């Protein structure tokens, strides 16, 4: 599976005088049914390792950055 998400430019203050730009991030994942009672999944997030703000506070002076490139392995 492959996923791409895009978030457009946003205003960061109540007066709509400051804004942050848009971003696009790609994720990917694969799963495998190892046996009838075990499934393994590997997911990769932010494949391009892009820095992007997901939220902000204090009138846009403080930003919470999105997840860096990371991997997750799960068994269920």
C-alpha positions as semicolon CSV with decimal commas, in nm:
position;residue;x (nm);y (nm);z (nm)
1;X;0,000;0,000;0,000
2;X;0,109;0,355;-0,069
3;X;-0,046;0,670;0,069
4;X;0,010;1,035;-0,012
5;X;-0,138;1,321;0,188
6;X;-0,138;1,688;0,103
7;X;-0,218;1,976;0,337
8;X;-0,259;2,322;0,191
9;X;-0,124;2,649;0,327
10;X;-0,282;2,763;0,654
11;X;-0,316;3,079;0,858
12;X;-0,138;3,062;1,195
13;X;-0,279;3,359;1,383
14;X;-0,624;3,493;1,466
15;X;-0,575;3,801;1,249
16;X;-0,486;3,586;0,944
17;X;-0,165;3,783;0,891
18;X;0,081;3,490;0,913
19;X;0,069;3,160;0,727
20;X;0,267;2,843;0,686
21;X;0,312;2,668;0,355
22;X;0,165;2,348;0,224
23;X;0,324;2,004;0,239
24;X;0,289;1,661;0,084
25;X;0,404;1,343;0,258
26;X;0,420;0,984;0,127
27;X;0,388;0,669;0,341
28;X;0,410;0,303;0,246
29;X;0,330;-0,031;0,402
30;X;0,332;-0,402;0,341
31;X;0,182;-0,693;0,535
32;X;0,232;-1,069;0,532
33;X;0,019;-1,347;0,676
34;X;0,297;-1,562;0,828
35;X;0,052;-1,830;0,940
36;X;-0,322;-1,846;1,021
37;X;-0,272;-1,682;1,360
38;X;0,012;-1,437;1,286
39;X;0,020;-1,139;1,053
40;X;0,323;-0,909;1,021
41;X;0,308;-0,551;0,894
42;X;0,586;-0,307;0,810
43;X;0,505;0,060;0,763
44;X;0,730;0,346;0,655
45;X;0,629;0,706;0,724
46;X;0,749;1,027;0,556
47;X;0,956;0,848;0,293
48;X;1,131;1,168;0,177
49;X;1,218;1,261;0,539
50;X;1,063;1,604;0,492
51;X;1,025;1,857;0,774
52;X;0,673;1,994;0,796
53;X;0,457;2,160;1,062
54;X;0,141;1,975;1,165
55;X;0,018;2,228;1,421
56;X;0,115;2,555;1,575
57;X;0,047;2,772;1,878
58;X;0,137;3,108;2,028
59;X;0,030;3,298;1,718
60;X;0,245;3,080;1,494
61;X;0,564;3,128;1,694
62;X;0,574;2,765;1,808
63;X;0,535;2,479;1,562
64;X;0,492;2,108;1,620
65;X;0,682;1,928;1,345
66;X;0,548;1,617;1,177
67;X;0,693;1,271;1,208
68;X;1,040;1,229;1,056
69;X;1,114;0,925;0,839
70;X;1,035;0,632;1,061
71;X;0,948;0,264;1,044
72;X;0,705;0,052;1,240
73;X;0,689;-0,325;1,259
74;X;0,384;-0,488;1,412
75;X;0,268;-0,842;1,469
76;X;-0,095;-0,932;1,527
